[in-house]
Amino acid sequence: MRERSNMPRLPRPALYLALTLGLGLLSAWTTSASAQTFEDAAKAYQSGDYATALSGLQALAMGGDANAQLLLGTMYFNGEGIDANYVEGLRWFRLSADQENHAAAFALASAYRTGAGVERNDPEARHYFEIAAMGNLVPAKFELANMLAAGEGGQADGSRAVRFFNEAAEAGHPGALYSMGAIYAAGQLRPQNLSLAVSYFRKAAKLGQPDAAYNLGLMLVEGTGVEASPAEATQWFEVAATQGLADAQAALGFLYINGTGVEKNEEKAASWFNEAALRGHTLAQTRLARLYYLGKGIEKDLVAAYAWLSIARSGGQNDPELAELLEPEMTPAMLAKAEETLKDWEAATSAP
């Protein structure tokens, strides 16, 4: 199991997801007096007729319609039918959220959390996620749980964090399912229960959550909380690896190089080690260097072997045995070529 800080985290949702979520909930708060007009504006927006949408929304928003304020704010924020104006967009979000429009509160919280169009402000993000969670918005519960667990935007509250993670997990949120699995695996916020951790990881992995798929794979390889099955582990590692998770890519490399749960395949091992190495996985970098040195699964290339070993060393990972074999074979010309490769790597990885 990988070592983690307090609580697993997912990448923050893009703001457009928050806004899309809002569109699906607008009708719930529409008053009977303005429902038809707002409905027409929303339909115009969804069909791409922004001019019609704007003409209907502006009067409604000025009149205090919370749904119109949310959608108008969305149009300002995204620059749809009007010049993008984050300040104006956020102003409309806030007016809507202050009327307890939970979808608007989620959009505003997401903006504060990510610093999208406004300076990042965790206390404000947490405040508005609280409002959105009161409206039973599952993504808001998940984001609030993350902040409560980590003590972001206020004091940490593990008990409430577990409550909101659990509620979101019961609603099928992939990140929350993974988080509950991690909670039971760690045994900190809840008593350790490895079989329950496996169950949560499996549910999240089936929904494509990469960290869950990776951790499930580890538990299947090690027989932790579940009967060992390296063959099944390979399937879950692939779910995570194809989404770019370097740990899973390296794990697949080791399974293929050793023939554990799969037929031994040095070419596939080299390919997965290469993917992980490119993403900065230092152990994969040393193993890729070995394969380049030996010419196994990949064409023998001492310069590439030396470059990858040097990159791994700069990241704190070494392979003394390989170094002892490799370094005496390096000519001045080969060292110079490897140095150029290292400069290219540094330029690529230091770019913003």
GUKOL-810570 format. One record per atom (N, C-alpha, C): residue in one letter; x, y, z. Coordinates in steps of 0.001 Angstrom, whole numbers, plus 524288, in hexadecimal, padded with zeros to 5 digits. Layout:
BEGIN
aXYZ/...
***
This chain:
BEGIN
m8034A7FB5080000/m800008000080000/m80364804D480000/r80228808767FCA8/r8053C80D307FC78/r804578106D80159/e8086881317802FB/e807F88167580786/e8052B81B6B805F4/r8016181D1D8090B/r7FE45821B2807B6/r7FE048256780C50/s7FD1182A5C80B29/s7FC8282E3680F43/s7F6D282E7C810E8/n7F5BA82D86815C1/n7F09782DE98182F/n7EC2682B97814EC/m7EB1982DDD8107C/m7E67182C6680DA2/m7E77E82C89807CF/p7E5A2828A8804E0/p7E663828B07FF39/p7E38B82D3C7FCC0/r7E5B382F237F88D/r7E35C833A17F5EF/r7E2B1832787F029/l7DE998348E7EE06/l7DDEB834747E864/l7DF1B839D47E637/p7E06E83A367E12F/p7E10183F627DEE0/p7DBF78425F7DF6A/r7DC7B847647E04F/r7D7D184A987E0E7/r7D49F84A997DBE8/p7CF5A84ACB7DC5E/p7CC2A84ABF7D79F/p7CCE384FC87D49E/a7CCE684F6C7CF72/a7CD26854227CC41/a7C83E857487CD30/l7C8C185C737CCDB/l7C44985FB57CE26/l7BFC085EB17CA76/y7C0E685D5D7C587/y7BC9485C8E7C1EF/y7B91D858177C3B3/l7BB49854587C69D/l7B81A850207C8A9/l7B448852307CCB2/a7B628855DA7CFCF/a7B2B18582E7D3AF/a7AE3285AF87D100/l7AF6B85DA07CCB9/l7AB65860917CA04/l7A79A85CE97C737/t7A9A8858BA7C502/t7A64C854E77C287/t7A2A2852767C686/l7A4B68515D7CB2C/l7A18784F487CF65/l79D0F853007D091/g79E4B858087D0AD/g79A4C85BE97D1E2/g795DB85BCA7CE02/l7970085B277C904/l792F585B247C50E/l78F14856B97C5EA/g790F5852677C7E2/g78D8284E047C8C9/g789EA84EBB7CD69/l78AFC852AF7D09F/l787F68536E7D568/l784BD8586D7D556/l7853F85B7C7D130/l782C5860A17D12C/l77CE2860697D203/s77A4385CC07CF76/s7749385CAA7CFB1/s7728585BCD7D528/a775A18598A7D886/a773D5858537DDD1/a7729785D337E0E9/w7751C861987DF98/w77449866617E297/w7712686A7E7DF9A/t76F6A869537DAD7/t76CB986D387D7B6/t7673E86E297D9D6/t765C08731D7DA5E/t760918746A7DC4B/t75C9F873DD7D7E6/s757B8873117D950/s753B5872557D557/s752FD877397D20C/a7540187BDE7D446/a75334880C07D173/a75700881637CCF6/s75BBE87F2B7CD6E/s75FA48800D7C95A/s7616987B007C6C6/a75ECF876AD7C802/a760B48719E7C62B/a7610B8715F7C041/q75CEA872F37BD70/q75CDD8727A7B7C6/q76112875E77B559/t7618D87AAE7B723/t7657A87E3D7B4FA/t76AEF87C237B5F9/f76BDE87A5A7BAAD/f7710C878457BBD1/f77206873427B8CA/e76E15870127B85F/e76EA686B307B57A/e7702086C497AFD8/d76DB2870477AD8C/d76F08871B27A82A/d774AD873887A7CA/a7765C876A57AB9C/a77BC0878957AB96/a77F9D8741B7AC2B/a77E638706C7AFA2/a781DA86BF77B070/a7822B868957AB8F/k77DB2867D07A8EE/k77DBA864C27A41E/k780EC8677D79FE8/a7806386CAC79FA3/a7837186FA079BD1/a7894186F1079CEC/y78AA986F507A1D1/y7902586EB67A351/y792358695F7A1B4/q78F458654C7A2F0/q7910485FFB7A1DA/q7914685EE879C00/s78E3A861C8798E7/s78E6A8611879339/s7928F86485790B2/g7952B867DA793DC/g7994586B3D791C6/g797538707D78FED/d7925F871A2790CC/d79036876BE78F4D/d7910D87A86793D3/y795E887C6A7945B/y7975B87F81798E5/y794C5884DE798EF/a793DD8872C7946F/a7917088C5D7943F/a78BFA88C28796A3/t788F7888317952A/t783B48879B79758/t783F48868079D32/a787A18832A79EAF/a78833881DF7A434/a7897D886B87A764/l78D36889D17A585/l78EC688E877A865/l78A42892557A908/s78746893257A4D9/s78309897007A518/s77EFB895757A925/g77E20890677A9BB/g77A5688EB47ADA3/g77C9388E917B31C/l7818088D1E7B390/l783D788C617B8B9/l78502891787BB8A/q786A2895707B8A9/q7885889A417BB44/q783FD89CC37BE76/a77F4889D147BC34/a77AF089F607BF1D/a7797489BFF7C3C4/l77957896DE7C2F6/l777FE893587C737/l77BF6893A77CBA2/a780FE893CD7CA3B/a78518894087CE2E/a784D28991A7D139/m783F289D6A7CE7E/m783768A2727D121/m77EC28A2777D4C9/g77AD289F667D375/g7762689F147D6B0/g776BD89B597DB43/g77B52898D87DBB8/g77C538958A7E043/g77B7C88FC27DF6F/d77A9E88E0E7DA91/d779E1888787D995/d77F21885AE7DA48/a77F7F882427DE28/a7847387FB77DF7B/a7865C87C2B7DB1F/n782C3879A57D864/n7845A876307D424/n7868B879487CF92/a783FE87DA27CE62/a785E6880FC7CA30/a78B33883457CB9A/q78BEF884897D088/q790FF886987D247/q795508828A7D182/l7942D87DAC7D2BF/l79809879837D209/l79967878DC7CC48/l7957F878937C8F0/l79685877B27C369/l7991C87C797C0E7/l7977F881257C288/l799FB885E17C07F/l79FB1886097C233/g7A0A6884A17C714/g7A6048846D7C8F7/g7A9438808B7C5D7/t7A6E887C257C473/t7A992878337C147/t7AB2F87A7B7BC07/m7A7A687D6D7B9A1/m7A8BF87FAA7B47F/m7AD18883BD7B4D1/y7AD05886DF7B8E8/y7B14588AA57B9A5/y7B674887CE7BAA0/f7B63B883D57BDCB/f7BB098811F7BF46/f7BD7A87E5A7BA99/n7BA3487C007B753/n7BC268790F7B2D8/n7BCCB87C5A7ADEE/g7BAE58814B7AE14/g7BB28884857A969/g7B7A68826F7A519/e7B2DF880F57A67D/e7AF3087EC27A2BE/e7AB33882E97A12D/g7ABB8884DD79C62/g7A82A888E079A7C/g7A96B88E4479C88/i7ADA688EB379F76/i7AF32893AB7A1D4/i7B4F7893347A343/d7B7A9897AA7A392/d7BD2A897727A506/d7BDC6895017AA70/a7C1888917D7AAEF/a7C27888EF97AFFB/a7C3BC8930F7B41A/n7C143892867B8A3/n7C20E896397BCEF/n7C170893277C205/y7C5E9891617C41E/y7C5C188E277C8CE/y7C3568910A7CD68/v7C4A4895ED7CDF4/v7C298898ED7D25E/v7BCA88991E7D22E/e7BA9089A467CD97/e7B4E189A967CD07/e7B269895317CDB0/g7B4FD891347CB93/g7B2EB88BEF7CC25/g7B29888A527D1D7/l7B6C588B537D4BE/l7B6D4889DD7DA3F/l7B2EC88D177DD6B/r7B217891EF7DBCF/r7AE3C895317DE8E/r7A8D5892BF7DE21/w7A776890D87D989/w7A25C88E697D8E1/w7A20D889357DBBA/f7A65D886487DBBA/f7A66D8816B7DEC6/f7A54C8828F7E485/r7A7DF886967E686/r7A750887CE7EC18/r7A1B8889867ED5B/l79F7788CCC7E9FC/l79A1988E7F7EAE0/l79669889CC7EAF3/s797598861E7E772/s79415881747E746/s7950A87DFA7EC06/a79A0187D457ED5C/a79B57879F17F1D7/a7993387C267F6E7/d7993D881507F76D/d79740883BD7FC2D/d79161883297FCBD/q78ED28816F7F885/q78942880147F8DF/q7889B87A297F9AA/e78CE6877A47FB55/e78CF5872067FC67/e78BFB86EC07F790/n78DC4870C67F312/n78DE486D8E7EE65/n792B386A127EEE6/h791D9865287EFEE/h79626861A97F146/h799D5860B47ECB7/a797B7860907E7F5/a79B1B85FDE7E367/a79EA9864977E2B4/a79CA4869437E3AB/a79FDB86DF77E34A/a7A40486DF77E790/a7A28B86C277EC2B/a7A65A86BD77F06F/a7AACB8682A7EEFA/f7A983863D97EC5B/f7AD928602F7EAB6/f7B127862A17E69E/a7AEE8865757E2EA/a7B20C868107DEE8/a7B5A286C157E165/l7B3A186F127E512/l7B6C2873157E7AD/l7BB09870917EAFF/a7B9B486C757EDCC/a7BD97869AF7F0F7/a7C1F1867827ED94/s7C08B865527E90C/s7C474863217E586/s7C824867557E38D/a7C5FF86BFB7E280/a7C94D8704C7E0B0/a7CD27871E67E4F6/y7CB50872707E9BF/y7CEC0873DE7EE16/y7D2CA86F927EF27/r7D13786AA77EE74/r7D4B98664C7EFA5/r7D928865DF7EBB6/t7D7E4866ED7E6BF/t7DBC08664F7E29C/t7DE7486B617E124/g7DC5486FD77E308/g7DE88874D87E16B/g7DD01876327DBE4/a7D8808745A7DA24/a7D6A9875687D4D4/a7D3C287A9C7D4B8/g7D64C87E9D7D29A/g7D3DA883B87D226/g7D3E3886EB7D71E/v7D636884CC7DB33/v7D665887847E036/v7DB05885567E343/e7DD058885F7E6F8/e7E14A886677EA24/e7DF65881BE7ED5B/r7E28E87DB37ED7F/r7E0FE8790A7F072/r7E00787A717F624/n7DBBA8785F7F836/n7DA31879A87FD8A/n7D789874D37FFDE/d7DA88871B5802C1/d7D87086CD1804E2/d7D40386DA1808CD/p7D4588718380C51/p7CFE78724680FE8/p7CAD18737480D06/e7CB1C876C5808F7/e7C65E877F0805F5/e7C48C8731180304/a7C83E87017800E1/a7C6CB86B4F7FE23/a7C3F986795801D4/r7C61D866F88066E/r7C3B58635E80A30/r7BE4D8654680BC1/h7BDB286A5D80C7E/h7B8A586C9580DE8/h7B48186B4F809D2/y7B5E086C1C804D9/y7B1FF86B3B800C2/y7B13C8656C7FF92/f7B53D8623C80068/f7B46485C997FFF4/f7B09985AB68042B/e7B0E485D1F808CB/e7AD3385BCF80CFF/e7A7A185CEC80B33/i7A6DF8617C808CB/i7A1A2862E8806EB/i79FCE85F14802C1/a7A35685DD87FF18/a7A1EB85A437FAE1/a7A0C3854D37FD01/a7A3BE85319800E2/a7A2DD84DF08032B/a79D8E84DA1805D2/m79BC085202807FA/m796938522780A66/m792558510980667/g79379852288016E/g78FC6851047FD40/g7905584B847FB26/n7935A848487FDDF/n7940F842C47FC7E/n796EF8420F7F753/l79A47845C97F5F4/l79D6F845377F13F/l7A20B841A47F272/v7A23783D347EFE8/v7A62B8393B7F11A/v7ABBA83B367F03E/p7ACF583DCE7EBD4/p7B25183FC27EB34/p7B3D98439D7EF74/a7B027846AA7F159/a7B14884A5D7F58D/a7B29A8477A7FA98/k7AFD3843527FBA9/k7B0FE8403680050/k7B68483DFF80011/f7B80483C397FB6E/f7BD3D83A037FACC/f7C17283E2A7FB9A/e7C0B0842B27F92E/e7C492846DD7F9B7/e7C4D7848D57FF5A/l7C0608495B801D4/l7C03F84B0D80744/l7C2FF8470F80ABA/a7C21684218809C4/a7C4A383DF980CD0/a7CA8D83E5380C60/n7CC7D83F47807A2/n7D22283FE0806E3/n7D44D8445680A25/m7D181848BC80A2D/m7D35984D4D80D0F/m7D31184C60812EB/l7CEF9849C5814B4/l7CE728488E81A3F/l7D2BC844C981C06/a7D3ED840FA818C5/a7D7E183D1C81A2C/a7DD4883F9081A87/a7DE6984325816F3/a7E39E84580816B9/a7E41484A7B819F6/g7DFC184C5881C29/g7DFE98513D81F1D/g7E0DC855E181BA1/e7DECE855C6816F0/e7DF6F85A148133C/e7DAD185DCB813AC/g7DC00862C281450/g7D7E7866A9814C7/g7D570866DE81A25/g7D7B38641D81DDD/g7D5A1863F98232D/g7D7EE85F4B8260C/q7D5ED85E4F82A9F/q7D7F3859F582DBF/q7D69C854B282B46/a7DA19850F682BFE/a7D90B84BA582A32/a7D4AB8494682D85/d7D1848461182B14/d7CD3F8437082DCD/d7CC9283E1882B47/g7CF6983A4882D40/g7CF5F8351882AFD/g7CA148328682B14/s7C7208336282F40/s7C204830F282FC1/s7BE50832D482B7D/r7BE1F837F682AAB/r7BAB683A0A8268B/r7BCBB8388D82130/a7C1E68384C8209E/a7C422836C081B97/a7C2488315081A16/v7C28782DAB81DCE/v7C0D08285981CB6/v7BB038284481B6A/r7B80A82B6C81E42/r7B26582BA181D41/r7B14D82D3481797/f7B3D98315D815C7/f7B2CF833398107B/f7B52F82FA180C5F/f7B9CB82D6480D77/f7BBF382988809DE/f7B820824FD80944/n7B6088233980DB6/n7B27B81EBD80DA5/n7AD7E81FF780AA7/e7AB54824A880B89/e7A68E8261E808C1/e7A78582667802E5/a7ABF5828A580160/a7AD3A828FB7FBD2/a7AE41823927F98F/a7B0C1820317FC9E/a7B1CE81ADD7FAD4/a7ACBB817DE7FA06/e7A90C818917FD91/e7A407815EB7FD08/e7A127817A37F820/a7A25281C657F65F/a79FF981E637F18D/a7A31A81CC37ECBB/g7A760819D67ED97/g7AA5F817CD7E936/g7AEA781B517E72F/h7B06081F307EA42/h7B48F822A47E88A/h7B9B581F997E887/p7BC6681F347E3FF/p7C12D81BFD7E3B2/p7C56F81DAE7E786/g7C64D822C87E7FD/g7CA50824A57EB8D/g7C906823827F134/a7C40A823F07F292/a7C272822DC7F7EF/a7C2DE81D0B7F927/l7C193819C77F563/l7C23B814227F625/l7C7F5812D67F716/y7CB57815387F402/y7D0F3814697F4D5/y7D29A816597FA31/s7D0B281AE57FBB9/s7D22A81D21800C2/s7D07E819A58053E/m7CBC981773804EE/m7CA05813E78090E/m7CD7C80F0880939/g7CF1780D28804AC/g7D2AE808BE80497/g7D7CD80A1180737/a7D9D280EB980616/a7DEC08106380874/a7DE318111480E59/i7D9AB812F68100D/i7D8B0813A7815A8/i7D8DB80E6681875/y7D63C80A7E8163F/y7D62E80554818C1/y7DB6F802908183F/a7DE54803BB81427/a7E3838015D81399/a7E754803A581789/a7E6E6808C48187E/a7EA9280B6581C04/a7E94980A64821BA/g7E43E809EE822F5/g7E2B6808EC8285B/g7E38D80D8182BF7/q7E30881245829EF/q7E3C3816E482D35/q7DE878196282EAF/l7DB7081AD882AD1/l7D66581D4A82BF1/l7D2288194382D1C/r7D3128148B82B7F/r7CF9F8102082CB6/r7D31180B7682DFC/p7D137807B183125/p7D4608030783234/p7D5E28005082D1F/q7DAA67FE6E82CE3/q7DC7F7FBF582819/q7D9297F732826C1/n7D7AE7F6DE821CA/n7D4A47F27881FD9/n7D6437F1A781A29/l7DA007EE1E81953/l7DC507ED908142A/l7D8817EB3C81036/s7D5317E7BB811DE/s7D1687E58080E2D/s7CD857E9A980C6E/l7CC087ED2781006/l7C8897F16780E99/l7CB5B7F54380B04/a7D0607F62380C10/a7D3787F984808A6/a7D37E7F75B80317/v7D4487F2388029C/v7D43D7EFB97FD74/v7CF027F0967FAC6/s7CAC77F0127FDC2/s7C58D7F0C27FB8E/s7C4CF7F63F7F95D/y7C66E7FA2A7FC67/y7C5E47FF957FA89/y7C96E800997F5D6/f7CE477FEB17F611/f7D1D97FF737F1AE/f7CFA07FCF87ECB5/r7CD577F8627ED50/r7CB3B7F5AA7E8C1/r7C6BF7F8C67E654/k7C3557FAD57E9A1/k7BEEB7FDE77E79D/k7C0E4802B77E4B7/a7C4BA805597E6F9/a7C6D780A057E479/a7C9CD8089E7DF81/a7CCBB8045C7DFAA/a7CFC5802B67DB1A/a7CC358015F7D685/k7C7C47FF017D7A5/k7C40F7FDB67D37C/k7C1E6802977D0DC/l7C228806FD7D3AA/l7C07E80BFA7D172/l7C51380ED87CEF1/g7C9A380C4A7CECD/g7CE2480E887CC26/g7D196811FB7CF76/q7D0D6812027D4A3/q7D409815567D805/q7D993813047D849/p7DD86815CF7D65F/p7E2B88136F7D5BE/p7E57A811FF7DACD/d7E532815507DED3/d7E7C9814077E3BE/d7E56580F307E63B/a7E04380EB17E5C9/a7DDA480A0F7E7E8/a7DF528052F7E4F4/a7DF96805A07DFD1/a7E134801207DCAE/a7E6C77FF847DE12/y7EA2F803517DED3/y7EF998021C7E036/y7EFE97FF747E58F/n7ED45801AF7E96F/n7ED767FF757EEB0/n7EAEC7FA157EEEB/l7E6C37F9577EBED/l7E45B7F42E7EB9F/l7E83B7F0507E946/g7EB0D7F2097E53B/g7EF017EEAF7E2E2/g7F3347ED197E6C5/l7F4FA7F0D47E9E6/l7F8E87EF9E7EDDA/l7F6F07EB9A7F1BF/m7F21E7EC427F37F/m7EFFF7E8AE7F766/m7EF447E3377F51B/l7EE0C7E2F57F007/l7ED7D7DDE87ED76/l7F2CA7DB487ECAE/v7F6CD7DE557EB8E/v7FC097DC237EAFF/v7FDF27DA007F036/e7FD0B7DD087F459/e7FF1D7DBAA7F97F/e7FB857D8097FC92/g7F6AD7D7497FACA/g7F2F67D42F7FDC6/g7F16B7D6DB802D1/t7F0D37DBF5802A4/t7EF727DF088073D/t7E9967E0308073F/g7E6C47DDD080AE7/g7E1217DEA680B44/g7DE0A7DBC38072E/v7E0C37D8BD803FC/v7DE3B7D5EC7FFBD/v7E1F47D18F7FE12/e7DFCC7CD787FBBE/e7E3287C93E7F9D5/e7E6AF7CB4C7F57E/a7EB9E7C9F87F5BE/a7EF5C7CBE77F1E1/a7EDE97CA167EC6B/s7EE4F7CDC67E8B1/s7ED357CC8E7E338/s7F0317D0647DFCB/p7F5327CF4F7DEBE/p7F8477D2CD7DB63/p7F5DF7D3947D5FD/a7F3307CF9F7D3FC/a7F0C57D01B7CED1/a7EC877D44E7CEE3/e7E9347D43D7D2F7/e7E52F7D84B7D35B/e7E7B17DD967D47D/a7EBDC7DD927D797/a7EE9E7E2737D8C3/a7F0667E5217D3CA/t7F2367E2017D004/t7F3FE7E4337CB10/t7EFAE7E7547C86A/q7EAF17E5527C890/q7E6847E7FC7C619/q7E59C7ED577C892/w7E5F27ED977CDCD/w7E4E87F2887D074/w7E97E7F64C7CFDE/f7EE407F4357CFD0/f7F2B77F79E7CEC7/f7F2277FA2A7C969/e7F0317F7397C5A6/e7EF8A7F9617C063/e7EB7C7FDBC7C04F/v7E75D7FD307C37C/v7E3718015C7C3CE/v7E601806747C587/a7E959806137C981/a7EBFE80AB87CB7F/a7F05F80C827C7DF/a7F343808C97C5AB/a7F7BF80A1D7C25E/a7F61980CF47BD70/t7F1C280B4F7BB1B/t7EFFF80DD57B64F/t7EE118135B7B747/q7ED26814B37BC3A/q7EBBB81A107BD9A/q7F07C81D487BF40/g7F51981AFB7BEBA/g7F9E381DE97BFB3/g7FC0A81D947C52C/l7FA27819FA7C86A/l7FC1B8197B7CDBB/l8015A816987CD9B/a80584819617CED6/a80AC3817407CE43/a80BAE8127E7D1BC/d8099F812877D67B/d80A5580E0F7D9FF/d80826809157D78F/a803A0809837D517/a80135804F77D2A5/a80453803467CDDB/q80659807047CAF1/q80988805AF7C664/q80E75802BC7C80B/a810E9804937CC3E/a8158D801DA7CE3C/a8141E7FC6D7D037/a80FA47FC047D2D9/a80DF27F6EA7D4DA/a80D367F3057D061/l80AEB7F4DD7CC16/l80A487F16F7C78E/l80F917EFD27C559/g813367F3827C54E/g8186E7F2417C376/g81ACE7EDC27C68A/f81A357EDE87CBAF/f81C647E9BC7CEFE/f8198E7E48E7CE22/l8145F7E4CA7CD71/l8118B7DFE87CC84/l813527DD637C76D/y813F47E0877C359/y8157E7DE607BE47/y81B327DC9E7BE37/i81E9D7DF627C0E7/i8241F7DDD77C0D2/i824F87D8D47C3F0/n821AA7D8057C7ED/n822337D35B7CB37/n81E837CEF27C9A0/g81AC97D0157C632/g816ED7CC257C4C2/g813597CAC57C938/t811D97CEA87CC45/t80E727CDD27D0CB/t808CA7CEEF7CF4D/g805A27CAE37CF11/g800277CB897CDB0/g7FF3E7CC317C7E2/v8036C7CCC07C4ED/v8031E7CD577BF3D/v807C27CA687BCE3/e807707C9767B7D6/e80BE47C7227B524/e810517CB1A7B4F3/k815027C9657B625/k819827CCE87B623/k81A0C7CF6E7B0CD/n81ABA7D4A17B0D5/n81B0A7D7757ABE2/n81E7B7DC3B7ACBA/e8235D7DBCF7AB09/e827207E0007ABFA/e825D37E4E97A8D5/e823787E43C7A443/e822017E8D37A125/e81DCE7EC077A3EF/k819CF7E9547A600/k815B47EC1D7A8D7/k817E17EE897ADDA/a81B6E7EBB57B066/a81DD37EDD67B522/a820B67F2DC7B3E8/a823D37F2D17AFB7/a826C47F7747AE39/a8231A7FBF27ACDF/s81ED37FAB57AA30/s81B117FEC37A8AB/s8189B8015A7AD70/w816F27FE2A7B14C/w8147C800617B5F4/w81875803337B969/f81D388011B7B9D0/f8213E803DE7BCC5/f82266809277BA36/n8225A8093E7B50D/n8235480E1E7B242/n81F12812277B374/e81A20810677B35D/e815C8813FD7B48F/e81657816377BA07/a8178C812E07BDC8/a8181E814AA7C32F/a81CE68182A7C3C7/a82125816C77C11B/a825EE819E07C170/a8250A81F5D7BF6B/l8222C81FDB7BB2B/l8210C825067B8F2/l81DD58285C7BCB7/r81AF1825D87C034/r817CA828B87C405/r81AB0829757C92F/g81FC58284F7C933/g822FA829787CDC0/g8236C8252E7D1C1/h821B9820737D08F/h8220381C187D445/h827A881A367D46B/t82A6681B527D8B0/t8300981A6A7D8D2/t8318F814A77D8B0/l82E81811477DB4A/l82FC580BB67DB1E/l82F1A809997D599/a82B0980B4E7D2ED/a82A46809B67CD80/a82EC580BA67CA19/q830CB810377CB61/q835348124F7C863/q839FB80ECB7C8D9/t83B0580CC67CD95/t83F85809447CE31/t83E9F804187CB5A/r839D38022D7CB7C/r838B57FD397C8D2/r838EB7FDEC7C2EA/l8372E802517C104/l8379C803677BB73/l83D56803D67B9DC/a84073806407BD35/a8460D806AB7BC31/a8487E801397BBC5/r846E87FDAF7BF36/r848F17F8507BF00/r8478A7F5AD7B9D2/l842AC7F65A7B82C/l841057F3DD7B352/l843FA7F6137AEA8/y844F27FB307AEAF/y8481C7FD7D7AA81/y84DAB7FB477AA9A/y84FD17FA8C7AF45/y8551E7F87D7AFB4/y855677F2D87ADBC/l8517B7EFC47AF26/l8517E7EA387ADC0/l84F597E93A7A842/g84C877ED0D7A627/g84A097EC3B7A118/g845A17E8567A168/k842BC7E8707A5C0/k83E527E4DD7A686/k8392A7E7CC7A5EB/g8360E7E6237A230/g831047E8A47A148/g8317B7EDCD79E70/i836477EF6379D6C/i837487F46C79AF0/i83CCE7F438798C1/e83DD77F72D794B9/e843077F70B7924F/e847317F8FA79629/k84B7B7F62B7966A/k84FC37F791799F6/k851AF7FD13798AE/d852338004F79CC4/d853C8805C479BFA/d85654807AE7A103/l85B78807BC7A118/l85E43809387A5D8/l85D6980EF07A736/v85CEE812407A34A/v85C01817D07A453/v856BA818847A70F/a852B8815EA7A516/a84D87816467A78C/a84DAE814027AD09/a8507A80FAC7ADB3/a850E980D487B2DD/a853788110B7B6B1/y857AC813847B506/y85A7E8172C7B86E/y8571481BEF7B9A9/a8544881DE47B5AE/a850EF8227B7B67E/a84C97821557BA65/w849FB81CD97B9C0/w845BB81B937BD51/w847BB81A7F7C2D2/l84C3F818157C347/l84E748173B7C874/l84FCC81C757CB04/s851CF820207C808/s8531B8254D7CA1B/s84E34828387CBCA/i84A11827C47C8B2/i8451982A527CA13/i842F3828097CF25/a84337822E07CFA2/a841648205A7D46D/a84493822177D91B/r849B38227D7D871/r84D10824417DCB8/r84B9B829C27DE71/s84A7082D277DAB1/s84900832897DC18/s843EA832AA7DF29/g840C982E8C7DE98/g83BDF82E257E17B/g83C6182B087E678/g8412C829717E7CD/g84207826B67ECB6/g84206820D07EC60/q841CF81EA17E7A2/q841C0818F67E6EB/q846CB817497E42D/n8496F813537E62A/n84E55811A47E3CF/n84E2F80BCC7E2C0/d851B880A087DF6F/d85261804817DE41/d858448038E7DDF7/p85ACF802D47E27F/p86085802517E2A1/p862967FDE27DF3B/e85FCA7F9817DF0E/e8618E7F51A7DBEE/e861CB7F6887D627/l85DBC7F9297D442/l85DAE7FACB7CED5/l861FE7FECA7CDCF/a86294802777D169/a8669C8067F7D0C1/a86C068040D7D04F/e86D03800117D378/e872267FD887D36E/e873417FAE57CE35/l86F397F8E17CBB9/l86FDE7F6587C6AA/l8700A7FA527C231/l86CD27FE5A7C29C/l86BFF802037BE4F/l870598060E7BDBD/e871D5808677C20F/e8755B80CDF7C1C3/e87A9380BB37BF10/p87D10807227BFEC/p88201806187BD37/p88173805B97B745/e87CBA804B67B55B/e87BEA804177AFBF/e87AC28093F7ACF7/m879FC80D5F7AFF7/m8788D8125B7AD97/m87D65815377AB8A/t87D678165B7A67D/t881AB8195B7A419/t8808481F2C7A4B8/p8847F8228F7A3FD/p883868282F7A447/p87F31829F17A08D/a87F11827C779BE4/a87B088294879822/a875A0827AE79A14/m875498230D79C5F/m8704A8213279E6B/m86E918247B7A30B/l87246825ED7A664/l870FC8293E7AADC/l86EF982E907A91A/a87160830AF7A509/a86FB3835BE7A302/a86A21835667A0D9/k869048311279E1D/k863C78305A79BFE/k85FC882FB87A05D/a8614C82CE17A465/a85DC482C357A8D8/a85CC7831667AB8C/e860BF834A27ABD4/e8602E839C87AE44/e85C3B83D1B7AB4A/e85C4883CC57A626/e8587783FA47A306/e852EF83DAE7A41F/t85278838927A4A6/t84D5B8364C7A5E9/t84B70838417AB30/l84EFB838937AEF8/l84D8B83A747B427/l84BE18402C7B400/k84E7F8434D7B0C9/k84D00848CF7B04B/k84785849467ADFC/d846618460D7AA13/d8412A846177A7B9/d83D0D844887ABC1/w83E4B840A27AEF9/w83AA583EE77B311/w839A3843457B6F7/e83DBA845CC7B8B1/e83D3684A097BC81/e83A0184E7D7BA42/a83AE384FB47B545/a837E1853ED7B2CB/a8321E852807B26E/a8311984D947B118/a82BA384BE07B083/a828CA84BA57B5B3/t82B6E849C27B9BD/t828DC849107BED5/t828AD84E087C206/s82BD5851E17C0B2/s82BAE856D17C392/s8282E85AD57C107/a8262F859967BC6A/a822AE85D327B9AF/a81D9C85DBE7BCAF/p81B628628C7BD04/p81680863567BFE4/p811F1860857BD50/
***
